[in-house]
C-alpha cells in the first residue's frame, strides 16, 4: 500500500447528491496511487466510485461505489 498523501489525480463523477449544485459533474480528485488504476478501470467501465482508501498499510482498503456497495481491498498478511 502507498504512503498517505501519495495521490494520483483522476477524473471522477461527483453524483448529484454530493454536488453543491444538485447536478452531477466530473472533477479531478486525488486517489491513493496504489489503487488509482483500479479506481480508473471501474470508472471507465461505468462502475462509478464515490470514495476510496488503500488503508495505507494500517488495515484493509475500500472503494465505495455510487450504488452503495463497498469493495474491500484486503491487506496482505505478513508472511515473515
DSSP file (Angstrom, degrees, kcal/mol; ACC not computed):
  #  RESIDUE AA STRUCTURE BP1 BP2  ACC     N-H-->O    O-->H-N    N-H-->O    O-->H-N    TCO  KAPPA ALPHA  PHI   PSI    X-CA   Y-CA   Z-CA
    1    1 A X              0   0    0      0, 0.0     2,-0.1     0, 0.0    54,-0.0   0.000 360.0 360.0 360.0 155.4    0.0    0.0    0.0
    2    2 A X        -     0   0    0      1,-0.1     2,-0.2     4,-0.1     3,-0.1  -0.383 360.0 -96.2 -87.1 163.5    1.1    3.5   -0.6
    3    3 A X    >   -     0   0    0      1,-0.1     3,-1.9    -2,-0.1    30,-0.2  -0.524  52.6 -91.4 -74.0 141.5    2.1    6.2    1.9
    4    4 A X  T 3  S+     0   0    0      1,-0.3    -1,-0.1    -2,-0.2     3,-0.1  -0.290 115.0  30.2 -54.9 135.4   -0.6    8.6    2.8
    5    5 A X  T 3  S+     0   0    0      1,-0.2     2,-1.2    -3,-0.1    -1,-0.3   0.398  81.8 121.0  93.6  -1.5   -0.5   11.7    0.5
    6    6 A X    <   +     0   0    0     -3,-1.9    27,-3.0    24,-0.0    28,-0.3  -0.736  46.5 167.4 -93.8  87.2    0.8    9.7   -2.5
    7    7 A X  E     -A   32   0A   0     -2,-1.2     2,-0.4    25,-0.2    25,-0.2  -0.666  35.3-151.4-107.8 155.7   -2.1   10.5   -4.8
    8    8 A X  E     -A   31   0A   0     23,-2.8    23,-2.4    -2,-0.2     2,-0.4  -0.993  27.8-124.6-118.2 130.8   -2.8   10.2   -8.5
    9    9 A X  E     +A   30   0A   0     -2,-0.4     2,-0.3    21,-0.2    21,-0.2  -0.644  37.5 172.9 -79.3 126.3   -5.2   12.8  -10.0
   10   10 A X  E     -A   29   0A   0     19,-2.4    19,-2.6    -2,-0.4     2,-0.5  -0.950  37.2-113.5-129.6 150.8   -8.2   11.1  -11.7
   11   11 A X  E     +A   28   0A   0     -2,-0.3     2,-0.3    17,-0.2    17,-0.2  -0.758  44.1 177.9 -79.5 124.8  -11.4   12.4  -13.3
   12   12 A X  E     -A   27   0A   0     15,-2.9    15,-2.3    -2,-0.5     2,-0.6  -0.942  32.4-112.0-129.2 152.2  -14.3   11.1  -11.2
   13   13 A X  E     -A   26   0A   0     -2,-0.3     2,-0.7    13,-0.2    13,-0.2  -0.737  23.8-152.2 -85.3 120.0  -18.0   11.6  -11.4
   14   14 A X  E     -A   25   0A   0     11,-3.6    11,-1.9    -2,-0.6    36,-0.1  -0.836  23.3-129.0 -89.9 117.2  -19.4   13.5   -8.5
   15   15 A X    >>  -     0   0    0     -2,-0.7     3,-1.7     9,-0.2     4,-0.5  -0.260  18.0-110.8 -69.7 157.5  -23.0   12.4   -8.0
   16   16 A X  G >4 S+     0   0    0      1,-0.3     3,-1.2     2,-0.2     6,-0.3   0.848 116.0  58.9 -54.6 -39.1  -25.8   15.0   -7.8
   17   17 A X  G 34 S+     0   0    0      1,-0.3    -1,-0.3     5,-0.1    -2,-0.0   0.689 110.8  42.1 -70.2 -15.6  -26.4   14.2   -4.1
   18   18 A X  G <4 S+     0   0    0     -3,-1.7     2,-0.3     4,-0.0    -1,-0.3   0.365  97.1  99.8-104.9   2.3  -22.8   15.2   -3.3
   19   19 A X    X<  -     0   0    0     -3,-1.2     3,-0.5    -4,-0.5     5,-0.1  -0.685  69.7-140.6 -93.5 140.7  -22.8   18.2   -5.6
   20   20 A X  T 3  S+     0   0    0     -2,-0.3    -1,-0.1     1,-0.2    -4,-0.1   0.705 106.5  47.5 -69.2 -18.6  -23.3   21.8   -4.3
   21   21 A X  T 3  S-     0   0    0      2,-0.3    -1,-0.2    -5,-0.0     3,-0.1   0.569 110.1-119.0 -96.7 -11.0  -25.3   22.5   -7.4
   22   22 A X  S <  S+     0   0    0     -3,-0.5     2,-0.4    -6,-0.3    -6,-0.1   0.513  83.3 105.8  82.1   4.2  -27.5   19.4   -7.2
   23   23 A X  S    S-     0   0    0     -8,-0.1    -2,-0.3    -7,-0.1    -1,-0.3  -0.932  75.7-114.5-117.1 140.6  -26.2   18.3  -10.6
   24   24 A X        +     0   0    0     -2,-0.4     2,-0.3    -3,-0.1    -9,-0.2  -0.422  43.2 170.5 -67.2 147.3  -23.7   15.5  -11.3
   25   25 A X  E     -A   14   0A   0    -11,-1.9   -11,-3.6    -2,-0.1     2,-0.4  -0.986  33.6-111.2-155.2 160.3  -20.3   16.7  -12.7
   26   26 A X  E     +A   13   0A   0     -2,-0.3     2,-0.3   -13,-0.2   -13,-0.2  -0.775  39.7 166.7 -95.1 138.9  -16.8   15.4  -13.4
   27   27 A X  E     -A   12   0A   0    -15,-2.3   -15,-2.9    -2,-0.4     2,-0.4  -0.989  38.4-107.4-148.4 154.1  -13.9   16.6  -11.4
   28   28 A X  E     +A   11   0A   0     -2,-0.3     2,-0.3   -17,-0.2   -17,-0.2  -0.704  42.5 176.0 -83.5 133.2  -10.3   15.8  -10.8
   29   29 A X  E     -A   10   0A   0    -19,-2.6   -19,-2.4    -2,-0.4     2,-0.5  -0.973  34.7-106.6-136.7 150.6   -9.6   14.2   -7.4
   30   30 A X  E     -A    9   0A   0     -2,-0.3     2,-0.4   -21,-0.2   -21,-0.2  -0.665  37.0-172.8 -78.5 124.2   -6.6   12.7   -5.6
   31   31 A X  E     -A    8   0A   0    -23,-2.4   -23,-2.8    -2,-0.5     5,-0.2  -0.940  39.4 -91.5-117.5 138.9   -6.8    8.9   -5.4
   32   32 A X  E >>  -A    7   0A   0     -2,-0.4     3,-1.7   -25,-0.2     4,-0.9  -0.269  39.1-131.0 -50.0 127.5   -4.3    6.8   -3.5
   33   33 A X  G >4 S+     0   0    0    -27,-3.0     3,-0.6     1,-0.3     4,-0.5   0.816 101.0  59.3 -56.6 -36.7   -1.6    5.9   -6.1
   34   34 A X  G 34 S+     0   0    0    -28,-0.3    -1,-0.3     1,-0.2     4,-0.1   0.660 118.1  30.0 -73.6 -13.9   -1.6    2.2   -5.3
   35   35 A X  G <> S+     0   0    0     -3,-1.7     4,-2.5     2,-0.1    -1,-0.2   0.326  89.5 101.3-120.1   4.8   -5.3    1.8   -6.2
   36   36 A X  H <X S+     0   0    0     -4,-0.9     4,-2.8    -3,-0.6     5,-0.2   0.873  80.5  54.1 -59.5 -39.0   -5.7    4.5   -8.8
   37   37 A X  H  > S+     0   0    0     -4,-0.5     4,-2.4     2,-0.2    -1,-0.2   0.897 110.2  47.2 -62.9 -39.1   -5.5    2.1  -11.7
   38   38 A X  H  > S+     0   0    0     -3,-0.2     4,-2.4     2,-0.2    -2,-0.2   0.924 112.7  48.2 -67.6 -44.8   -8.3    0.0  -10.2
   39   39 A X  H  X S+     0   0    0     -4,-2.5     4,-2.4     1,-0.2    -2,-0.2   0.914 112.7  49.6 -60.9 -42.9  -10.5    3.1   -9.5
   40   40 A X  H  X S+     0   0    0     -4,-2.8     4,-2.8    -5,-0.2    -2,-0.2   0.923 110.3  50.1 -61.7 -45.2   -9.8    4.3  -13.1
   41   41 A X  H  X S+     0   0    0     -4,-2.4     4,-1.6     2,-0.2     6,-0.2   0.901 110.9  49.3 -62.0 -42.2  -10.8    0.9  -14.5
   42   42 A X  H  <>S+     0   0    0     -4,-2.4     5,-2.8     2,-0.2     3,-0.3   0.950 113.9  45.1 -61.3 -49.1  -14.0    0.8  -12.5
   43   43 A X  H ><5S+     0   0    0     -4,-2.4     3,-1.5     1,-0.2    -2,-0.2   0.890 110.5  54.1 -63.9 -39.4  -15.0    4.3  -13.6
   44   44 A X  H 3<5S+     0   0    0     -4,-2.8    -1,-0.2     1,-0.3    -2,-0.2   0.824 107.1  52.6 -62.2 -31.1  -14.0    3.6  -17.3
   45   45 A X  T 3<5S-     0   0    0     -4,-1.6    -1,-0.3    -3,-0.3    -2,-0.2   0.415 124.4-104.5 -84.8   1.7  -16.4    0.6  -17.1
   46   46 A X  T < 5S+     0   0    0     -3,-1.5     2,-1.0     1,-0.2    -3,-0.2   0.618  85.4 126.7  84.0  12.4  -19.3    2.8  -15.9
   47   47 A X      < -     0   0    0     -5,-2.8    -1,-0.2    -6,-0.2    -2,-0.2  -0.822  54.0-151.3-101.2  91.6  -19.0    1.5  -12.3
   48   48 A X        -     0   0    0     -2,-1.0    18,-2.8    -5,-0.1    19,-0.3  -0.420   5.7-148.3 -79.6 137.8  -18.7    4.9  -10.6
   49   49 A X  E     -B   65   0B   0     16,-0.3    16,-0.3    -2,-0.2   -36,-0.2  -0.718  16.4-176.4-102.3 149.0  -16.8    5.3   -7.4
   50   50 A X  E    S+     0   0B   0     14,-2.9     2,-0.3     1,-0.4    15,-0.2   0.596  70.7   1.8-117.9 -18.6  -17.6    7.8   -4.7
   51   51 A X  E     +B   64   0B   0     13,-1.2    13,-3.2     2,-0.0    -1,-0.4  -0.967  60.8 178.7-164.6 150.6  -14.7    7.3   -2.2
   52   52 A X  E     +B   63   0B   0     -2,-0.3     2,-0.3    11,-0.2    11,-0.2  -0.992   8.5 176.0-157.5 153.9  -11.6    5.2   -1.8
   53   53 A X  E     -B   62   0B   0      9,-2.4     9,-2.8    -2,-0.3    20,-0.2  -0.929  23.5-148.3-157.0 135.8   -8.7    4.5    0.5
   54   54 A X        -     0   0    0     -2,-0.3     3,-0.4     7,-0.3     7,-0.3   0.630  44.4-117.0 -80.9 -13.0   -6.0    1.9    0.3
   55   55 A X    >   -     0   0    0      1,-0.2     3,-2.4     5,-0.1     4,-0.3   0.175  31.1-120.2  94.8 -17.2   -5.6    1.5    4.0
   56   56 A X  T 3   -     0   0    0      1,-0.3    -1,-0.2     2,-0.2   -52,-0.2   0.795  66.8 -60.8  51.3  35.5   -2.0    2.8    3.9
   57   57 A X  T 3  S+     0   0    0     -3,-0.4    -1,-0.3     2,-0.4     3,-0.1   0.494 126.6  94.0  76.4   2.9   -0.7   -0.4    5.5
   58   58 A X  S <  S-     0   0    0     -3,-2.4     2,-0.3     1,-0.3    -2,-0.2   0.519  98.7 -33.4-103.4  -8.8   -2.7    0.0    8.6
   59   59 A X  S    S-     0   0    0     -4,-0.3    -2,-0.4    -5,-0.1    -1,-0.3  -0.975  89.5 -36.4 174.4-175.3   -5.8   -2.0    7.6
   60   60 A X        -     0   0    0     -2,-0.3    14,-0.2    15,-0.1     2,-0.2  -0.327  54.1-136.2 -66.3 149.1   -8.0   -3.1    4.7
   61   61 A X  E     - C   0  73B   0     12,-2.8    12,-2.7    -7,-0.3     2,-0.3  -0.460  19.4-161.0 -94.3 174.3   -8.7   -0.5    2.0
   62   62 A X  E     -BC  53  72B   0     -9,-2.8    -9,-2.4    10,-0.3     2,-0.4  -0.994  17.7-152.9-155.7 155.5  -12.0    0.1    0.4
   63   63 A X  E     -BC  52  71B   0      8,-2.3     8,-3.0    -2,-0.3     2,-0.4  -0.981  19.1-149.7-130.1 118.7  -13.7    1.6   -2.6
   64   64 A X  E     -BC  51  70B   0    -13,-3.2   -14,-2.9    -2,-0.4   -13,-1.2  -0.724  12.2-147.6 -88.9 136.3  -17.2    2.9   -2.2
   65   65 A X  E >   -B   49   0B   0      4,-2.9     3,-2.0    -2,-0.4   -16,-0.3  -0.701  23.5-115.3-102.2 156.0  -19.5    2.8   -5.3
   66   66 A X  T 3  S+     0   0    0    -18,-2.8   -17,-0.1     1,-0.3    -1,-0.1   0.805 114.3  60.4 -57.8 -30.5  -22.2    5.2   -6.2
   67   67 A X  T 3  S-     0   0    0    -19,-0.3    -1,-0.3     1,-0.1     3,-0.1   0.423 122.9-101.6 -82.8   4.4  -24.8    2.5   -5.8
   68   68 A X  S <  S+     0   0    0     -3,-2.0    -2,-0.1     1,-0.4    -1,-0.1   0.255  80.7 128.6  98.8 -12.6  -23.9    2.0   -2.1
   69   69 A X        -     0   0    0     -5,-0.1    -4,-2.9     1,-0.0     2,-0.4  -0.385  45.7-147.3 -73.4 157.7  -21.8   -1.2   -2.5
   70   70 A X  E     -C   64   0B   0     -6,-0.2     2,-0.5    -3,-0.1    -6,-0.2  -0.994   1.9-150.6-129.5 127.9  -18.3   -1.3   -1.0
   71   71 A X  E     -C   63   0B   0     -8,-3.0    -8,-2.3    -2,-0.4     2,-0.4  -0.861  16.7-146.2 -95.0 127.2  -15.4   -3.2   -2.4
   72   72 A X  E     -C   62   0B   0     -2,-0.5     2,-0.7   -10,-0.2   -10,-0.3  -0.808   3.2-154.5 -96.7 132.2  -12.9   -4.3    0.3
   73   73 A X  E     -C   61   0B   0    -12,-2.7   -12,-2.8    -2,-0.4     2,-0.1  -0.907  21.6-139.0-106.1 104.8   -9.2   -4.4   -0.5
   74   74 A X        -     0   0    0     -2,-0.7     2,-0.4   -14,-0.2   -14,-0.0  -0.397  10.9-125.4 -69.5 136.0   -7.7   -7.0    1.8
   75   75 A X        -     0   0    0     -2,-0.1   -15,-0.1     1,-0.1    -1,-0.1  -0.673  34.0-108.7 -77.6 129.1   -4.3   -6.1    3.4
   76   76 A X        -     0   0    0     -2,-0.4     2,-0.2     1,-0.1    -1,-0.1  -0.293  33.8-113.3 -59.5 142.1   -1.8   -8.9    2.7
   77   77 A X        -     0   0    0      1,-0.1     2,-0.5     2,-0.0    -1,-0.1  -0.519  32.5-105.4 -73.6 143.1   -0.9  -11.0    5.7
   78   78 A X        -     0   0    0     -2,-0.2    -1,-0.1     1,-0.1     0, 0.0  -0.586  34.1-172.0 -70.2 121.2    2.7  -10.7    6.9
   79   79 A X              0   0    0     -2,-0.5    -1,-0.1     1,-0.2    -2,-0.0   0.251 360.0 360.0-102.1  12.4    4.4  -13.9    5.8
   80   80 A X              0   0    0      0, 0.0    -1,-0.2     0, 0.0    -2,-0.1   0.481 360.0 360.0 -75.8 360.0    7.7  -13.4    7.7
